[in-house]
Amino acid sequence: MINQKRPKTLRGRVRRWFPERQFHIRTEGHVKFFRVSTAFQAISTCLLIGALIWTGFASWSFTQHTQIVNLKNNQISNARLAYHSLLGEVAEYQKKFTGITEDLESNHSMMVGLVEKNSSLRQSLNSVSRKLVATQSEREMIEAARETLKDNLSEIENQLRETASRNFSLKDNLSSVENNLQSVLEERNMALFEGARVRSELKTLENRRRQEIASLEDRINQLQDDQESTVERLANRAIQTIESHEKIIDLAGIDAMKLLNADSNLSVVGQGGPFIPATADDEPGAQLRANLDNLDGYLNRVEALQAVMKRMPLTPPLNTYRITSSFGKRRDPKNNKWSAHYGLDLASHLKSTIYSPAAGKVTFAGWKGNYGRMIEIDHGAGIKTRYGHLHKISVKKGQKIKFRDKIGLLGNSGRSTGAHLHYEIMFRGKSINPANFFKAGQYVFKE
């Protein structure tokens, strides 16, 4: 009974809200009328209310979508600023290394001066040694003369004893001889004293020379330690930079050595010649020179990696997009058969701006079969990018472009089912998944 009353009550309410209405029209004495039924009025009212609700919801969704797009644009701008800041820090590190290199050259000049001073001290020591040898020879001659005088004195004493009893006149001669002997003894003593003084001076000079040499050696060792520590820190920083760049290149799916060798300006120059074993280098600063050579090699590799990093398309060509078809095997959108897809399909609004993800040179700009309006850019180091199904092309063949230059508008030309961008990346003629480059770019901005 309840189920039977509710329809009658609802029907009664509908008839009360929307009673049947008649519109009378009189034309040239003829009267016509139109009847608007209760059902027609109810349905029209429901449709009107539904249209108003849909209009309100669509307006709210459009407002929310605009806010989300603006937020994403701000995030991309902040990431771009962080990337440029990172490049500035790398340039600052290069300036600091240049200053440190100049300091090392100045320290090297001071070390050469110290070595020359050491050589001068060695020459002075050799000269004093020669004088000591000459003094020793004179002392030996004096000793020989003294021995001769002793023998003469003994002979004279014997003669005096023999003649003392016979001739007292010889006393005067004896006194004279004694005086001469005393004079000779005094000269001998003076020579011995002078020899002792010279030996003392030589010993003092030798000790002073040893102290100066030890001090110089300590200073040289301290300078070498400080310089080697500085070079080691720079080498470690260069190695970290190399590992970071190589990791980014690996994330993009490219071998770092192949990427460097792809550009003749970045590859290692040719070398050759007969093999001659190197002799040990015992000169001061030999280890420091070897460390500087290693550091120079690291810095050359850092510069080469930075040069190729600038040519890698690590950012998407669109500000906002969604991937509608991935890289690799897929179902063809036209005939639904399995096919190979050598790029990414990035869907966005029609006529959205397309930007260059890296600097390069336009090698093709025009219509190309199923690609429709297409652009091809050569970024150097064997890397090329393609942009298909464009609505408009904004560059010309042979034109040089910079990072984030506008190159065209997103469209639906060629073999396409809707507005999107077909984006390809090639290395040495082989296609690579662009999603890997997007991932590597996110790692750069994260760092």
Number of C-alpha atoms within 10 A of each C-alpha: 5 6 7 8 10 11 11 11 11 11 13 13 12 15 16 11 12 17 16 14 11 12 9 10 11 9 8 5 7 7 9 11 10 10 10 14 14 17 14 11 18 16 11 11 13 11 12 12 12 12 12 12 11 12 12 11 12 12 11 11 12 11 11 11 12 11 12 12 13 11 12 14 14 12 12 16 13 12 16 14 13 16 16 11 12 15 14 12 11 13 12 12 14 14 12 12 15 12 10 16 14 11 12 20 11 11 16 18 10 13 19 13 12 17 16 12 14 17 12 12 16 13 12 14 16 12 11 16 14 12 14 16 11 11 17 15 12 14 17 11 12 18 15 12 14 17 12 12 15 13 12 13 15 12 11 14 14 12 11 18 10 11 13 14 8 10 10 10 10 13 12 10 11 14 11 12 14 13 12 12 17 12 12 16 14 12 14 17 13 12 17 15 12 14 17 12 12 17 15 12 13 17 12 12 15 15 12 12 17 13 12 14 18 12 12 17 16 12 14 20 14 12 17 21 14 12 21 20 13 14 21 17 13 20 20 14 15 22 17 13 19 20 13 16 20 19 17 23 23 15 18 22 17 16 13 17 11 14 22 20 14 18 14 10 11 18 15 12 7 5 5 5 5 5 6 6 6 6 6 7 9 8 7 16 20 13 14 18 12 12 17 20 12 15 20 14 13 20 21 15 20 19 15 19 22 16 14 21 18 17 20 24 25 24 23 21 22 20 16 16 16 12 14 12 18 16 19 14 12 14 13 13 13 9 8 9 9 11 13 11 19 20 24 22 22 21 21 21 13 16 16 21 18 23 19 22 22 24 20 25 19 21 17 18 21 18 17 14 11 13 21 20 23 25 27 20 25 21 23 18 22 18 23 25 24 20 27 28 27 28 21 18 19 12 18 15 14 14 13 15 18 13 15 16 17 17 20 22 20 27 25 21 23 18 14 18 10 13 21 28 34 24 21 21 24 18 18 12 10 11 18 20 20 25 21 18 24 17 15 24 22 15 15 18 16 10 10
